[in-house]
Amino acid sequence: MAPSMACTTDNRKPPLRVLLSERTPMCGQLLADVFRRDKRFDVVDATGKSIETMVDARSPHVVLVSDRLEANACSGFDVLRSMRASYPKVPVGMLLERSEQDLILKAFRGGARGVFCRCERLSMLPKCVRTVCANQIWISGSQLEFVMEALAEAPATNLVGVKGQLLLSKRESQVVHYLTEGFSNREIADELNLSEHTIKNYLFRIFDKLGVSSRVEVILYATSQRASSERARSKSA
């Protein structure tokens, strides 16, 4: 059974349980010390250990994993995919060495709920973890630009399920198209000759069908769909 997702950021309540897997034991110890100075967190350093075993034992609210795991045979992206398959209700944040488009997209496509680059201020990492624990997306402005660039050529708006069935109606797909183009609700309403209230209702239905809770997540979902389509086309070529 997957660990509980219940979490809180209130100082009067139990701290957030964070499971950390870093590049090396020394990095793990240093990062764990950052969190231990904040009583809102209860951090366990799992660097060099089996993540799944530690998740079963500790039931963390959040898992934070580096893209490079020198102490293990697998990479952080392998851990990310494994967590998504085995513990879909446990959010994962990823630590990246470099703020590069391919790595950022790979992390979000793999299921990361937040991406934190080591070039960012370390003092912001606890806020990143709290955001991810609240089932929200942590994404910087530059990272969002990378995502938008990836969608610019041919955004995937006819989103499909695992069996290939269309998830959205024609009108909902049109809303997603304009959303990925960066249009506001008012601008989408003008383009489709609808009221802004109607567009909001469409967005709520889209969120519900895709299992997401924000506009950014819809864009990331569309990015993932486009990547899957490109892989399928390359295999059939």
N, C-alpha and C positions, 0 to 999 in steps of 0.2 A: 504493500500500500504506500502511496506517495505521502511524504511528510505534509503536515498541515501548513497552509499558507497564511494563517492568522498572524498578523504582525501589527506593531504600533510604534509610534515615535514619541509618545508621551513619556516624560521623565518619571512620572509616578507609576508607570506600568513596567512589566518585565522588559528587559532590553531585547533588541533584535539579535537573533542568532545568525551570525555570518560565518560561512565556511569559506576559507581562503586557500587557494592553490597557486603558489607563485613559481617563478622561474627556478629559483634555488632556495635551499633552506635559509640562507642568510637574508635573501630578499623577503622571504615569508616572515621571518622574525621581525624585520624592520617594519613591514607593513602592518603586521599584527599589533605592534606597539603603538602605531598611529591610532588604531581603533580602540585599543585598551585604555587610552587616555580619555576616551569619551564613554561615560557610563551608560549611554543609550545603546551600546553595542556589547554583545557577548561573542567574541571572535574565537574561532578554532582554526589553527593553522594546519591544513591538511597537505602541505607541500610534500611531494614525494610519496604520497599514500594513494590508495584507491579511492577516488571520489565517491563512487556509488556506495562503497562500504561505509564511508564516513557520513554520507547523507542518511543512510539507514540508521546509523548509530546516534547521530546528533539532531536529526530533523531540523535543518536550518531553514530560516525564512528566506535567505538569499545565498547564492553561491557566487563567489567572485574568482574568476580564473584568468590566468595570464595566457596570451596566445602562444608563448613558448614555455615549455615545461621540460627543462633540462634533466630533471631527476626522474622523468618517466619516459617510456618508449613512445607514448602518444603525445599529440600536440593539444593545445588548449581548444582548438577547433574540433578535435575528436571528442573531447570531454563535453563540449557544447552540444554536439549532435546527440551524444549518449544521454545527456541530461534531458534534452527535449523529448527523446523517445521514451525514457524510463520514468522521468519525473516532470511531466509537462506543467504541473502546478507550482513548481519551484522556480522562481525567476533567476536568471543568470546574467551577471554583468561581466564584461570582458575587458581586460587590461591589454592595451596594444603598445608595442614598442614604438611604432611610427604612425603618424597621422596620414595614412595613404588611402586613396579611394578604394583600391581593391581589397585591402584588409578590412576597412570599415564596412563595405558592402558584404563581404564574406561573413563578418560577425553577425550583422543583422539578418542576413539570409539564413544563417545557422540557428537563429532563434534567440540571440542575445536581446535582452530588454534594455540594455544600456551599454555604451562603449566609452571607455575612459582611456585617453592617451597619456602616456607618461610625460609628455611635454606640457600637460596642463598642471595647474597648481594642485599639489597633493592635498591641500586643505579642502578642496572641493570633492574629494572622493567620498567622504561620509555622506554628503548630500546626494551624490550619485546613487549610493547604496540605498538610502532612504526612499529616493524616487522610484527605484526599481522595485523595492519591497512593496510600495504602494500601488503596484501593478500599472505604473506609468512608464513612458519611454524617456530615457536620458539620452539626449542627442544635442550636440553643440550646433551652432549656426553653420560652421564650416562643414561639419559632417552632413547636415541637411542639404547643403549645396551639392555635395558629392552625390547624394541620393537623387536629387532633382536632375543633375546632369545625366545620371544613368538612365533616367526615364525620358529624357528630352527627345531622343530619336523616335522611339516607338513604345510609349507606355502601354503596359498590359492592362486593359480595362475590361475585357471579357474574362473575368476571373472564374476559374473552374475549381471543382472539388477534386478529391483523390480519385474518383471514378470518372473524371472528365465532364461531369455535369456542370452546366452554367449555374453560378451561385446568385447572380444578380439579374434583374429584369433589364430590358433595353434602356429604360429611362434611368435606372440606377447606374448602369454602365456609363451613360452619358454624364451623370453627375461626377462619377469617379474620373472620367476623362478630364473634365474641367478642373477638378480638384488637383490632379497631378500636374496640371498646367499652371498651378499657383493662383487660380481664381478664388475670390472671396465668395461667401454665400450670396451676397447681393449681385455680384457679377455673373455667377452661375444662373441665378434667377432671371436676370436680364437676357442671357443667351438662350435660355429654354422657354422664355415667355411664361414664367411661373412666379408665384409669390416667394418671398424669402422664407416665410413660414413653411411652405411646402418643401423647399430645399432642405430645411432643417429636419423635417420629418423623414425625407429620403435618406439623409445622413444617418439618422438614428437606426433606420432599417438596415442600412449598409453595415453599420457598426455591429448590429446584432447578427447579421448573416455571416460576417467574416470573423466574428469573435474578437473584435478589437474595441478600443474605447476612445480613439482620437484620430484626427485627420492625418497626423504623422504616421500612425500605424497603418492606415489605409495605403498611404504612399509606399511604405516599406513592403506591405503585402504585394502591391502591384510590382514593385521591383523584383521581389522573389519570384513572382509568376513569370515575369519576363525572362529572368535568368533560366528558369526551368524550361521555358519554350525554346530558348536558344540552344540549351544542351540537347533537347530532344531533336531539334533540326540538324544539329551537327552529327548526331549519331545515325540519323537516317540518310545523311548525304553520302 
